[in-house]
């Protein structure tokens, strides 16, 4: 079983493939997309090229060395959209809204690529991931990096890949929780987070694909 962590961003998408049996990272990369500041009227739209670039590079990574092979079981774990919080100003919300459009387009491309390859996926909220990894849903990225580096002792290239590794970590717990619920101690924040994820109807459907029991 392999877990694929995908941290989707407007310009950078972090990727990590973790082999759950070998307990090791087998591939990691960051797909960097050009952000067009000026949009020109052209039959070769910059947006479509960006998304095509993301699609092709994602498929190349997943199907490349250490990646998904025919007959393999794999689970993709994706960080869901960030919706902001009440502390943000109206101007910050407007700026975030514009950026969210491009992030949303990237999400759609990733979902379609995974479906084409045949890999099921679950999504986790950014605050949920931070809470699970660091015990604080509002922690800084530096805390995620520190925790993941301490856990796996493998230097990665950037914070996007560390986020992707954190998503792999959650995916490992998801699989363990669904196959052997008693392994994770009831009442811990790992247990509570997995409860929230595993009993979501979309994620329950993913569990059925693996033959896991909730």
C-alpha positions as CSV (number, residue, x, y, z in Angstrom):
1,X,0.0,0.0,0.0
2,X,1.3,3.4,-0.9
3,X,0.1,6.8,0.3
4,X,0.4,9.9,-1.9
5,X,0.4,13.3,-0.2
6,X,-0.6,16.2,-2.5
7,X,-0.3,19.7,-1.2
8,X,-2.0,21.8,-4.0
9,X,-1.0,25.4,-4.3
10,X,-1.6,28.2,-6.8
11,X,2.0,28.1,-8.0
12,X,3.6,25.1,-6.2
13,X,2.2,21.6,-5.7
14,X,4.2,19.4,-3.2
15,X,4.2,15.7,-3.8
16,X,5.4,12.7,-1.7
17,X,4.9,9.0,-2.2
18,X,5.2,6.9,1.0
19,X,5.5,3.1,1.0
20,X,3.5,2.0,4.0
21,X,5.0,-1.5,4.0
22,X,8.6,-0.3,3.8
23,X,7.9,2.7,6.0
24,X,9.9,5.0,3.8
25,X,9.6,7.9,1.3
26,X,10.1,6.5,-2.2
27,X,9.6,9.7,-4.2
28,X,9.2,13.5,-3.7
29,X,8.9,16.5,-5.9
30,X,7.4,20.0,-6.3
31,X,5.6,21.0,-9.5
32,X,6.2,24.7,-10.0
33,X,3.7,26.5,-12.2
34,X,4.2,29.9,-13.9
35,X,1.7,32.6,-12.7
36,X,0.7,34.8,-15.6
37,X,0.3,38.4,-14.4
38,X,-0.9,39.6,-17.8
39,X,-3.6,37.6,-19.6
40,X,-3.5,38.0,-23.4
41,X,-6.2,37.1,-25.8
42,X,-4.8,34.1,-27.6
43,X,-5.9,30.7,-28.8
44,X,-3.1,29.4,-26.6
45,X,-4.4,30.5,-23.2
46,X,-1.8,30.8,-20.4
47,X,-4.2,29.3,-17.9
48,X,-4.9,26.1,-20.0
49,X,-1.2,25.6,-20.5
50,X,-0.5,25.9,-16.7
51,X,-3.2,23.3,-16.0
52,X,-2.0,21.0,-18.7
53,X,1.6,21.3,-17.3
54,X,0.3,20.4,-13.9
55,X,-1.7,17.4,-15.2
56,X,1.2,15.9,-17.2
57,X,3.8,16.4,-14.5
58,X,1.5,14.9,-11.8
59,X,0.9,11.8,-13.9
60,X,4.6,11.5,-14.7
61,X,5.5,11.7,-11.0
62,X,2.8,9.2,-9.8
63,X,3.6,6.7,-12.6
64,X,7.4,7.2,-12.3
65,X,10.1,5.4,-10.2
66,X,8.8,4.4,-6.8
67,X,5.3,5.4,-7.9
68,X,2.0,3.6,-8.8
69,X,2.2,0.4,-10.7
70,X,-0.7,-1.7,-12.2
71,X,-2.2,-3.8,-9.4
72,X,-0.8,-1.5,-6.6
73,X,-3.1,-0.2,-3.9
74,X,-2.6,3.5,-3.3
75,X,-4.4,6.3,-1.4
76,X,-4.1,9.9,-2.3
77,X,-4.5,12.4,0.6
78,X,-5.1,16.0,-0.5
79,X,-5.2,19.2,1.6
80,X,-8.6,20.8,1.0
81,X,-9.2,24.5,0.4
82,X,-8.3,27.1,2.9
83,X,-11.4,29.3,3.6
84,X,-9.8,31.9,5.7
85,X,-10.9,32.9,9.2
86,X,-12.7,35.7,11.1
87,X,-9.5,37.6,11.8
88,X,-9.0,38.4,8.1
89,X,-9.9,41.9,6.8
90,X,-12.3,42.4,3.9
91,X,-9.3,43.2,1.6
92,X,-7.5,40.0,2.6
93,X,-10.7,38.0,1.8
94,X,-10.9,39.7,-1.6
95,X,-7.3,38.9,-2.4
96,X,-7.7,35.3,-1.2
97,X,-10.8,34.9,-3.3
98,X,-8.9,35.8,-6.5
99,X,-6.1,33.4,-5.6
100,X,-8.7,30.7,-4.7
101,X,-9.9,30.6,-8.3
102,X,-6.6,29.4,-9.6
103,X,-6.2,27.0,-6.7
104,X,-9.6,25.6,-7.4
105,X,-8.7,25.0,-11.1
106,X,-5.6,23.1,-9.9
107,X,-7.7,21.0,-7.6
108,X,-9.9,19.9,-10.4
109,X,-7.0,18.9,-12.6
110,X,-5.5,16.8,-9.7
111,X,-8.8,15.0,-9.0
112,X,-9.3,14.2,-12.7
113,X,-5.7,12.9,-13.1
114,X,-6.1,10.6,-10.0
115,X,-9.4,9.3,-11.4
116,X,-7.8,8.6,-14.8
117,X,-5.0,6.6,-13.1
118,X,-7.4,4.9,-10.8
119,X,-6.3,6.1,-7.4
120,X,-8.9,6.9,-4.7
121,X,-8.5,10.0,-2.6
122,X,-9.6,11.6,0.6
123,X,-9.4,15.3,1.5
124,X,-8.4,16.9,4.9
125,X,-8.9,20.5,6.0
126,X,-5.7,22.6,6.5
127,X,-6.6,23.2,10.1
128,X,-7.3,19.5,10.6
129,X,-3.9,18.6,9.2
130,X,-2.1,21.1,11.4
131,X,-4.1,19.9,14.5
132,X,-3.3,16.3,13.7
133,X,0.5,16.8,13.2
134,X,1.2,19.5,15.7
135,X,-1.8,19.5,18.1
136,X,-2.6,23.1,17.0
137,X,-4.9,23.9,14.1
138,X,-3.5,27.3,13.7
139,X,0.2,26.5,13.9
140,X,2.8,27.9,11.4
141,X,4.3,25.8,8.6
142,X,7.6,25.8,10.5
143,X,6.0,23.5,13.1
144,X,4.9,21.1,10.5
145,X,8.4,21.0,9.0
146,X,9.9,20.5,12.5
147,X,7.6,17.7,13.4
148,X,7.9,15.8,10.1
149,X,11.6,16.1,10.1
150,X,11.8,14.7,13.6
151,X,9.4,11.9,12.7
152,X,11.0,10.7,9.5
153,X,14.5,12.3,9.6
154,X,14.6,12.8,5.9
155,X,15.4,16.3,4.5
156,X,12.9,17.4,1.8
157,X,13.3,20.2,-0.7
158,X,10.7,22.7,0.6
159,X,7.7,23.3,2.8
160,X,5.3,22.1,0.1
161,X,6.8,18.7,0.3
162,X,6.8,18.7,4.1
163,X,3.1,19.4,3.9
164,X,2.7,16.5,1.5
165,X,4.5,14.2,3.8
166,X,2.2,15.3,6.7
167,X,-0.7,14.3,4.5
168,X,0.9,10.9,3.9
169,X,1.2,10.6,7.6
170,X,-2.5,11.2,8.0
171,X,-3.2,8.7,5.2
172,X,-1.2,6.0,7.1
173,X,-3.4,6.6,10.2
174,X,-6.5,6.6,8.1
175,X,-5.7,3.1,6.7
176,X,-4.7,1.8,10.2
177,X,-7.8,3.3,11.8
178,X,-10.2,1.8,9.2
179,X,-8.6,-1.6,9.2
180,X,-7.9,-1.9,13.0
181,X,-9.7,0.8,14.9
182,X,-8.4,-0.4,18.3
183,X,-4.8,0.3,17.4
184,X,-5.3,4.0,17.9
185,X,-6.1,4.9,21.4
186,X,-9.6,6.2,21.9
187,X,-9.8,9.8,23.1
188,X,-6.5,11.0,21.5
189,X,-6.6,13.8,19.0
190,X,-5.3,11.2,16.4
191,X,-8.4,9.1,17.1
192,X,-10.8,12.1,17.1
193,X,-9.4,13.4,13.8
194,X,-9.7,9.9,12.2
195,X,-13.3,9.7,13.4
196,X,-14.1,13.0,11.6
197,X,-12.4,11.9,8.4
198,X,-13.4,8.2,8.3
199,X,-17.1,8.7,8.9
200,X,-17.4,11.4,6.2
201,X,-19.6,9.7,3.5
202,X,-17.1,10.4,0.7
203,X,-14.3,8.9,2.7
204,X,-16.4,5.9,3.8
205,X,-16.7,5.1,0.0
206,X,-12.9,5.2,-0.3
207,X,-12.7,2.7,2.6
208,X,-15.0,0.3,0.7
209,X,-12.6,0.4,-2.3
210,X,-9.9,-0.9,0.0
211,X,-12.1,-3.4,1.7
212,X,-11.5,-1.6,5.0
213,X,-14.1,-1.8,7.9
214,X,-15.1,1.3,9.6
